[in-house]
Amino acid sequence: MSDYQLRNTVLNLLLRIDKDNGFSNLVIDSELKSGRVNPKDEGLLTEVVYGTIQRKLTLDYYIDSFVDSKKKLDDWVKMLLRMSIYQMVFLDKVPDHAIINEAVEIAKKRGHKGTASFVNGVLRNIQRKGVPDTAEIKNAAKRIAIETSHPEWLVERWTAAYGLETTKEMCLTNLNRKSVSIRVQPLKITRNEAMKALSEQGFEIRESVFSDQGIIIDKGNILKSDLFNDGFVTIQDQSSMLVAEMLNVEKEMHVLDACSAPGGKVTHIAEKMKNTGKIHAYDLHQKKVKLIDKKAADLQLSIIDAKAVDARLLQEEHEEESFDRIVVDAPCSGLGVLKGKPEIKYHKKESDINRLATIQLDILESVAPLLKKEGLLIYSTCTVDPQENEGVVNKFLDRNSNFSIDGRFFEELPSEIKSSPGITAAGLQLFPQTHETDGFFLTRFIKN
């Protein structure tokens, strides 16, 4: 693949993510698996696609300083400018003249001579003058929003909840891509055995403090490892490993996972149960149920029964007090996973958070009667928004006097996490900047 073809591919991927609301990680993975990209170019393609999306608002701020606001740009022209400026400002792998030349060539073939001349003029102007200094933005929230490419309403919302400093740290951390973490299938291999095998294959790895099954990969592509392809390990963020760890399951239990796809947590629970007992796993969409089945099959776990049912209707599927344990990993805004899916922050609105908080509470109240007395219920989300987390928890407790927060939950947290800044009476809020994880919330109720 030539430099021109590589950059043209990058532009096509960016347009797909932007216009079709595709998830960046899935779009990139699909392209890399196609075999069209030279292995030596995979790193640059991934970096430019992720980086351009992560810095979109910053890049648009730069473009606005060099392009007349009255000039209407085609989507592909603006995206071409974004990806080119991203490389010029934030990367040093490719010289500016090569970036500009390739951009002009793409503009010429996709548009016409005038488009090519315009792109050339903007990029050479930026090369000569440099990008504008964001320090000149007086409003603190707006400055953080532009510098870290987060919508201003979101910065203001987080600032009101957590203060300016924590918000700035969170936004800056979201610009970085975190290390991949994996979970061993302990019925097939121990963590020590897996770490030894990966080290011998040249991986740079560390133990996770979140789970005795967890491994952090600092260097190496786990997707190309036999351990992954043969179902000895699976990819899972460290934070979400806490769900199974804190559920306190035992062999032969009857467990409900109300919002289960794509299956990372439910397969972890099955492993903790030594593949005995029964787990009922549900998701709203049949297509996602297939993901649960596939993950269970890959890991050779047989106790998971997955079906497509709305979690708010599970009382029609099961009798009251049927389950020893319940997990509600609720549908949420996803504002904790912006390191891996940066496009999410541009599509969400405050009204989405309000709507989701209502759904989350509805799901909790719908499954609560299905839990046995003295049973445990984990509530978790992959967001950092208090309305979806502490807000939902407190409303649920207000309406359900037979439930309370299980005090043992805080005592049983891994020692390295017990001093986390996000611990409140309602549960544990993990921030992306604290433990190299996604932003994640979880708590544990007990039925009295």
N, C-alpha and C positions, 0 to 999 in steps of 0.2 A: 504494500500500500504506500503510495507516494505521500509527501507532505500535504499536497493539495487534497488528495483523497481522504487523508486522515482528518483534516480540518473540516472538510465538507461533511464527513460522517459525524463529527462532533456537532456541527451546526444542525444537522438533521435530528440528532438525538435531543438537543436542547429545544428545538421547536416542538418535537413530540411531547416532551415533558411539560412545556409551557402551554401549548394549545390543547392538548388532549388530557391534561391533568394526570399524566402518568407518574408513577413513583420512580424517582431517579434511580434507586438501587435496582429495581426490576428491569428498567429500560437498559441500563448499562450492562447488567448481567446477561441479558438476552443477546446483546450485541457481541459481547466477548465470547459467548458460547457458540455464536454463529460460525466462527472460524475465519471471518473476513478480516479481522484485525491481527496484524503481526504482533506476536507476543512482546516484542521490544517496544511497541507503541501503546500497549495496554495501560501502562502507568500514566502516560501523558494524557491519553483520552479520558481516563477516569478523573484525573486531576482537573482538567479543563472543564469537563461537564459539571462535576460537583462544585468546583470553585466558582464558576460563572453563576450557578443557581444560588449558592450560598451568599454571594456578594451582589446579587441583582440590584438592590436598591442603592447600594454604594456606587455601582457602575452607572446606573441611570443618573445619579447626582453628577457624576463626572461628565457624562454625555450632555446633560442639560447645560453645562457651562460652555460647551463648544458648538452646540447646534441650536439654531433659532427655534424658539418654542412654537412658532407658527408653522414650522416645516413638519409635514406629516410623513413619518417614516413607515415603510412596510415592516411587518413583523420580522421578516428574515434579515432585513438590513439592520434593525436595532439589535437583534440577537448577534449578528456578525460583529457589530461594534462592541457589544458587551464582552464576547469571548476573546476578542483581540485585545481590548483594553485590560481585561483580567490578566492575560499572559504578559502584557507589557509592564503592568504595575506590580503584580503579585508573584510572578515567576521569573526565574533567571536562566531557565534551561535553553530558551531559544532567543536569539538576537532580535531586537526590535525590527530591523530592516526585513528579516525573513517573515516575521509575523505580518507586517504591513503588506509585503509583496503577495503573500498567500491570500490575505483578505481582499486585496484588489483583484486578484485573479478570480476568486469566488464571486465577487460583485459583478465582474465583467461577464461571467458565464451565466449567472442567475438573473442579472438585470441587463444593463447596457452601459455604454461608455460613460454616460453621465453619472450613473450610480457608482461606477468604479472611481471616477474622479472625486465624487463626494466622500466616499469612504477613505480614499487616499488622503484627502485634505484634512478630514477630522483627525485621523490617526497621526499624521505628521505634525499637526498642530499640537496634539497632546504630547508627542515625543519632544517637541521643542520647548513647550511652556511648562510641562508637568501638570499633574491634576490639582484641582483646587484644595486648599487647606480646610479641613472640616473644623478645625479649632475656632474658626470664625463664626461658627453657628452658636449663638448665645444660649438658646433654650437647651437645657441639659438633656431632656428626654428626646428632643429632636436630634441632637448631636449623636447620642448613643444609637438612635434608630438608623441614622445615615451611616455612621461608622461601622456598625455591626450588621446592617441590612436586616433589621427587624421592623415591622410596621409600628408606627409611632403609638397607635392605640394600645398595642401589646406592651411596649416599653412602659407606658404610663400605668397600665393595669398591674404589671409586675412590681413597679416602683411603689404603688399604693399598698401592695401586699407585703413586699419584702425589703423595701428601701432601695435607694439608688445604687449603692455599692454592690449589693448582691445581684441586682438586676444587670448591672454592667458586666459583672463576672460571668453570669449565666449567658448573656448575649455573646460575649467574646468567646466563651468555651464552645458555643454552638457553631462557631466558624471552623472548628477543628474536627477532623474525623477521628473517632475513638478507635482503640485497638479492638479487634474481633475477639470475642470470648466464646468458648465452646464448653459443652457439658459431656462428660464421659457416660456411656451406658454401663453402669456398674455390674450388671448381670453378665456382661461380656468382657469387660476389661477394667482394671483399677486405674485410678488417676496416675499413680506412679509409673505403671506400665505404659500408659499413653504418653506421658511426658518423656519417658526414655525413648520411645519410638520416634516421637516428633523431633526431639533433640538430635537424634541420629540422622534424621532427614534434613537437618539444617535449619529447623524452626527455632526462633527465639521466643521463649515462653516463660510464664510465671504462674504460680498457684493463685487462684481467686480466694479472697477471704469471705466471699458471700456464700459459697457452697463447697463442700468437700469433693464435689464432682466437677468443679469449675476450673478452667484453665484460660489464662489470657495469652493471646498470641500477639507478640510485638513485631514479629517478622516472619513472613511465609504465607502462602496461599492455601488455606485449609481445604478449599474446594478441590484442590489437585492431590490431596492426600488419600491414600488407601483407607486410612482410619475413618475418614468422613464417608467415602464412597461405599464402604462395607458396613456402615451403620454402627461403628464403635464409638463415634462421637457425633454430636449435632451442634449446630450454631445456636446460641442463646445468649442474650445480654445478661450480664451478671445480676443486674437488679431484678429481673424477672425470675431468676433462680430462687430468690428469697420466698416466692409464693409457696412452692412445694416444701422448702426447708421449714417454713413457719406454720405449715398446715398440720404438722404432727400426726401424719397418717400412720396406720399400722396395717399389717397384713390382714386380709379378709374383710377390710372395711367396705362400706357402701358410700361412694363419693359422687358428688354432682359438680361438674364444671359447666356453668351456665352459658358462658360466652367463650368458647374454647379455641376457635381457629386462630392461628394455623397449627396449633398443637404442641407448642414448646412446653407449656406448663403442665398440660395433662399427661404428656409422656413422662415428664419428670416425676409427677405424682405416681404414675404406674411403676416407675423404677423404685421409688421409695416404698411402695407396697409389695415389692418383690414379684410383681406381675401376678398377684393373687387378689381375690376379692372382685369388685365390680366398679367401674367408673362409667357414668353416663355423661357424655360430652355433647354439647349442643352448639349450633351456630345458626344464624338466621338464613344463611345462603347455602344451598346444596353444593355449589362450586367450592366453597370454603370447607365444607365437611369432608370433601375429597382430600384436602390438604391434611386434615387430621388423620384420616385413614392411611395416607401415604407415609406420614411421619411415624405412625405407630408400626406400620409394616417394615419400614426401614430399620427401626430399632428393635424389631421382633418382640413387640408387646401386644398381648392378646386380650387384655381385660377391658379395653376401651370400646364402648358402644357409642358410635357417633351418629347423630341425626340432625336434620335441619328443622329446627323449631324456634320460634321467637321465645326468648328467655322469659318474657312477661306472661307466657301462656303455659309454663311448665307445671302448674297445678292441675292442668288437664292430663298430664302425662304420668304424674306420680301422686301417691297418697301423702297426706301430712305426716311429718316425722319419719320420713323414709331414709334419710341420709345421716351418716356420722359426721361427714365433713362436706362443706360447700365452698366453691370458689366462684366469685363474681369478679372476673377481670373485665371490667365494664367497657363498652364502646366509649371512646373519649376523644378529645380534641387532638391528641397526639403531640401536644406542645412540649413533651419531654424528649421526643426522638428527632429533634431538628438537626442533630449532627449527621444522622444517617439519611433523613428525608427532609432536606432543607426547604423543598417546595411547599411543605405544609403551611409554613408561616404566612405565605402570600395568599392563601385561599381561605383561611379561617376569618370569621367575624365574631364579634361579641355575642351576637344572636345565636351563633352555633353553640357557644358555651352554655348559654341559658337553656337551649333545647336539650343538649346532651345531659346536663345536670338533672333535668326532669326525667329523662329516660333511665339514667343510672339509679335514681331513687325508686322508680317504678320497678326496675328489675330486682333490686334488693328486697323490696316489700313483697314482690311476687314469690320469691324463692324462700323467704324467711320461714313460712309455715312448714316447709319441707324438711327442715333441720330437726333432728332429735334433740330432746332436752340434754343439756351439758355438751351439745355438739359445738363445733367451731366453724365459723364462716370467715373466710378471707375476702376482703374487698380491696381491689387494686386497680390502678390506672397508669397509663404511660403519659401522664401530663403533670405539669407543675402548677396548675391553676387551683387556687383554694376553693373556688365555688364547686368544682367537680370533686374535690377531695374532702377537706374538713367540712365544707358546707353540706355535702351529701351525707357524710357520716353523722353530723349533729342533727340533721333533720330526721334521719332514720331512727336515731336513738330517742328523739322527742316523741316519735309516733309509735315506737315499739318498746314498751317498758319491760318486756321480757328478754330484752337483749342488752348487753353492756360491752364495753371494751374489755378484752381479756388482759388483765394486768400482767400476766405471765409473758405476754407477747414482748414487752419491752425488756424483760429480764433475759429472754431467750435469744435476742438479737445477737449476731456475731459481735465479739468484743470491740472490734475495730469500728463498728457502726454505731455503737451505743452512744457515742458522743457527737453524732452527726448534728449539724445546726438545724436540720429540718424536723427534729422530733418534737411533737406536741402531744397534748392529752388525747388527740384524735388518732394519732398514728405516726408513721414515719414518712416524711417527704424527702426523697433523695433529689439533690440538685445535680445537674450534669457536671458541674465544676468540682464536686466534692470527692467522688470516689471513682472517677473515670467510667461512669456508667451513663445510661440514659437517665433523664429526669423521670422519676417513678414514685408512686405513692402506694403504700399498703398499710392495712390495719387488720386486726383480728377481733371479731365479735365472739362472744360466748352466749349461748341461749340459756337463760336461767329457768 
